Amino acid sequence: MISHNFLDSIFKNTLIVCNLQNYKEYKYTFTDFVELLNSNNFKKPIYQTSVDNDKINEMMESYKTYPEFFYFKNKIVLAYVPSEQNNIYIMDGQHRIELIKNLNLINYNDYIYICCYIIDDENKMKLLFDELNKDSYKNHNYVFLDDFSKNLHNKFTEYLETNYSIYFESKKKKEAYRKTISEFLNSIVFENYLLKFNNFEELKRDFESANFQFNWTIKYKDLFNNNNKLFYKDEYDCVNSGIIFTLKNNNFNEYLLNRKIVPSHKFKKDKKRISKKLKKEVWLKEFGNKKTGKCPYKNCKNTITENDYSCGHIISEYNGGETDINNLKPMCYGCNNRLGKRNWIL
C-alpha cells in the first residue's frame, strides 16, 4: 500500500471532503491555499505549458464581474508521488492558482477544491496529464504526440530549460519580445518538426545548426555593435549571446522547419514624437471643447482632462501605425501603458 505520510503532513485533514486510497480532495479558502503554496514548492511537470499573463488578467476581470461562474471551475488537480520529500506536481489549474494569488492580494477569499491523486509511477502521471488535457487547446499538441515524439519533446524541453531558460520569457505575454519555451515548442510541434529525427542528438544538431546559420545570415552581433538601437532592450542579451531562437521579431521557427525560408528580422523603429499641437488636435477631435472626458479605451472609467492625458495609437507604431490624427486617440496613462505594442481594437 502506498504511504501518504508526507501528504498528510502538509494538508489540513480537517478540510478533507473525499478520502480514498489513492485520491484525496480538500476544500480550502483562497487564504489558506495561498499559505499552503507559500509553504510548499509544488513542482511543474516538464510537459506542462507556460503561464499566460494575459489569460490571468482576463480571468481576473471575469471573476470580478461574474464570481458565481467560478464555481464550475474551482478545482486544482495535483499528483503526489509518495516519498519523504515534496513530490507534488501541479497537473491542472496553474492559471487558476495565479488567479487565486492575485485575488487574495485584493482580499477576495472564496473557496477552491484541491484534488490530489496519489500516483506511484511516472507513466501513470503522464496518463493523468493526457486525460486532463484531451480537450485543452494549450496542451493539445503534446497530448496527441506518439510516445516516441513525447520522449523527444521532453528531452528537448529539458535541454532548453537547462541551457537557455534565461533567454526565454518565464510567462507568456502578448507584448513580450521573447517567447516562452512553451510558445517556441508548440509552433514546431504543430508542424511535426519532431518527426524528422530518430533520436535527440540528431534533433539537437539540427537545431543548433539552424541557430548558427540564421545568426550568421542576419549578422546580429555586427548589427548590434554598430547600432544597438535597432533592437529592443529585452532582446539585447539574446543578440549578444547569439541565442536568437527565443526572439519573436524574427522568422526563426519558419526557418527551422524549412531551410529554404530566407531569414528576416523586424527591427525596432524610432518612435515619432507627438507634438503639443497634434496632441491638442486629437483632444478636439474626440471631445470638442469639453474640459474633461471619459477615457475611451474599452471599459475604462477614468476621467481625463484636456491638460492631463495620454495619446494612444489605434494601430501601434510597432505594427506600422502612423503618428497622425487619424491614428491617435486621447486616453489615460494607465490604459496607454497596458496597451503597449498592441493595436487598439475599437
N, C-alpha and C positions, 0 to 999 in steps of 0.2 A: 504493500500500500504506500502511496506517495505521501511523504511528510510535508505538513503545511506549517511547520514551526515558525519559519521566518515570516510567512504571510500573516499568520495570527499575531505576530509581534508588532506589525505596523498599522494594521487596520483595526478600527474600533468594533469589537464584536457586538457591542450594544446597538450598532447601526445596521446589522446584518438583516436582510429581508428574505434571503434564499440561501440555504446551506446544504449543498450536495457534495458528494465525494470529490468531484473534480470541477466544481463550479460554485462560486460564491458571489452574491450580489449584495451591495451595500447602498444605503440611502444617506448621502452626505449633503450638508448645506454647502453653498459656494465657499463660505469662510473656512469651514472645516476641510474642504477639499483642497483649497489653496495652501493651508497649513500642511496638509499631507504632502503636496507636491514640493513645498519648500524644504521639507524634512527628508525627502527621499528622491534620489535622482533616477526617475524611471527612464528606461532606455528606449531607443527607437530602432526597429529592425532596419537592416541595411537597405531593404527593398521598399521602405516607406518613402513617400514623396515629401518634398519640402513644404514648409508652411507658406501660405499665400497671404500676405498682409492685407491686400485689397479685399480678399474674401472675408477676413476677420472684421474689417471695417463695415462691410455690407451686413454681416451677421449682427454686429453691434446695433446698427440702425434698425434692423428687423426686430431685434429683441426689444428695443426701447419703444417701438411703435406697436408691436403685437406680441407682448410677452407670453400670452397664452399659447402661441404657436410653438413655443419651445418645448412643450410637454411631450410631443410625439417624437422628439429627437434628443431628449435629455439623458442619453446614455453614453458612457465611455467604456470601451472594451479593452481590457488588459489581458496579457498572458503571463503566467508565472511559471518559470522553470525551477522547480524546487532545488534549493541548495542553502548553504548557510550565509549566502550573501545576496545582495539585491539583484535578482534576475527577473525583474518585472518589466515587460515591454508594452508600449502603447501600440495597440493593434488597430484601433479605430477611434477617432474623435480628437485628433490633435488640434484641429481648428476650434472645436468646442472648448478644449482646455484653455487655449489662448483667449477665447471669448470670455470664459468664466474668470480668468485672471483680471482681464480688463474691466469687467462688470463689477468685480469685487472691489476694485480700486475706487469706484464711484458709489460704493455702498449698496449695490444690489446683492441680495442674499437669498436666492431661490434654492431649489433642490436639484441634485444630479445623482443619477444611479451609476454605480461603478460595477461593471460586470467583469469578473475575474475568472478566467479559465486556468485551471492547473494542468499544465502540459508537460509530459516527461521526455519529449524529444523534438529536435529541430524540424523534422519533416512534418510533424503534426501542427507545429506553429505556422509553417508555410501554408498548410492546407486551410487553417483558420483564416489567415490573411486573404487567401484567394477567395474563400467563401464570403468573407465580409465585403470584398471589393468587386464581385462579379457584376454588380450594377453601378459601380463607381466609375465615372468618367476619368478622374485624375489618375487612377491606377489601372485603367483598362488595358493599356499597352503591356504592362508587366504581367498581369494575371493570365493573359491568353498566350503567353510565350510557351514554347515547348520546354521540357525540363533542362535540356542541354543549353538552350538560349538563356534560360533563367540563371543558370550557373555562370555563364559568361557575363551576364548583366550584373550579377552580384560581385564578381571579381573586378569588373570594370569600375563599378561604384566604389568598392573598397580602395582600388588603385587611385581614383580621383580624389577621394576623401583623404587618403594618406599623404599624397604628394602635392595636391593643388587646392585644397579646401580654402586657403586664404585668398585665392584669386576668384572664387565664386561668391555670390551673394548667399547669405545664410537663410534668408527668407525671400519669397517671390514678391516683387513689387513692380507694378507697371512702369513706374518712372525710373527704375534702375537701369544702369548702363551695362550691368553684368548679369549673366544668367545664374540661376541656382543649378546645382548638379542635376536635380530632377528635370528642370526645363531642358537642359542640354541633352540628357539621356532620352527623354520622351520623344523628342523630334527624330532622333536617329533610330530608335527602336521602332517607331511607327513606320519608318521607311525600310525596315528589315535589314539594317546595317549588320546586325549580329550574325545573320545567316550566311555571311560571306566567309566565315572563319571556322577552322577546325579546332582551334584552341585559343587560349587567352594570349599567349605570346605572339601569335600571328596578328591578333587584333591590336595589341599594344604597339607593335612595329608599324602597322599601317597608320594608326592614329598619330604617333609621334612623327612619322614621316610627313603626314599631311600638315601638321602644325608647323614643321620646319619649312616646307615648301611654300605654304601660304605666307608665312613670315617673310621669307626671302623675296617673294614676288612683290608684296606691298612695300617692303623695306621700312618696316615700322620704326626700328631703332634710329635709322638715319633721319627719318621724318621728325621723330620726337626730339632728337638732339638739335636739329635745325630750327624747329618751331613747335614747342610743346603745346602751344595754344590751339593746335589742330585737334587736340584730344581733351576730353573731359577729365577732371581730377580723379574720378573713380576708375578711370582707365589707365592712369599713369603706371601703377605698379605692374599691371599685366603687360603693357607695352614694353616697359623697361626690362622685364624678365623674359620676354619672348613667349608669354603664355596668352595667346590671342584667341583661343577657342572658347574662352569664357565671355567674350565681348558680344553684346547684342548688335553693335553697329557694323558688323561685317557679315559676310555670307559664308563663314567657315563651315557651318553644318551642311550647306548645299554642296560645297567643295569636297567635304569629307565623303559624301555619298556619290559624287560624280566628279572625277578629276578633270573633266572637260570644261567644267564651270570656271569662268575667269574670276579670280579673287578680287573682291572690292571691299571698300570701307567707306562708311558715311562719316565724314569728318565734321568736327564742330564748326559752327558758323558764328561769326561775330554778332553779338546782339545789337540791334539798332536802338538808339536812344529815342524815347518818346518825348518830344519837345513839350514845353509848357502849353504852347498854342494848340498842338494836336490833342493833348490831354483835355483841354477845355472844350474843344470841338466834340470830343467823344461824350463828355457830360451833357452838352447841349442837345446832342442827337438823341440821347436816351431819356433825359429828364427835363429838357427845355430850360425854363428859368427857375425851376424849383431849387431850393437851397439844400434839401435833403431828399433821399430816396432809399428804397429797399434794395439791398444787394440782389441783382437779378440772377445770380448763379443758383440753379436748381432750387432746393427748398431752404436756402439760407434766409434767416430772419433778421440779420444785422442791418442796421441803418447806416448809410454812408452820407457824407456831406460834400458839398462842392469844393471844400477846401481840404478834405481828408479822405482820399480814396485811391485805389489802385486801378490800373488799366490792364485788362487781361485779353490775350489773343484768342479769337474764336478758333482759328486754325493755328496751332502753336508754331513758333519760329522753328522749332526742331523738326516739325513736319512740313516745312516750306511755306508757312503763313507769312504774309506781308505785315509790316508795321504801318498800317494806314487806317483811316477812319472806318472803312468798311469791314475791317477785321479786328476791331477793338471794341470792348465794352467796359464800362465802369463796374467795379466790384470791390468787395472788402479785401484787405490784405491777406486775411486767413485763407479765403477761397482761392485767391491767386497763387498762394504758396502751395496749397494742396493740389491745384491743377497741374503744377509742374510743367512737364513737356507734353502733356496730353492735350488733345483737342477739346474744346468746349462744345459738347454736344447739346444743341439747343432743343 
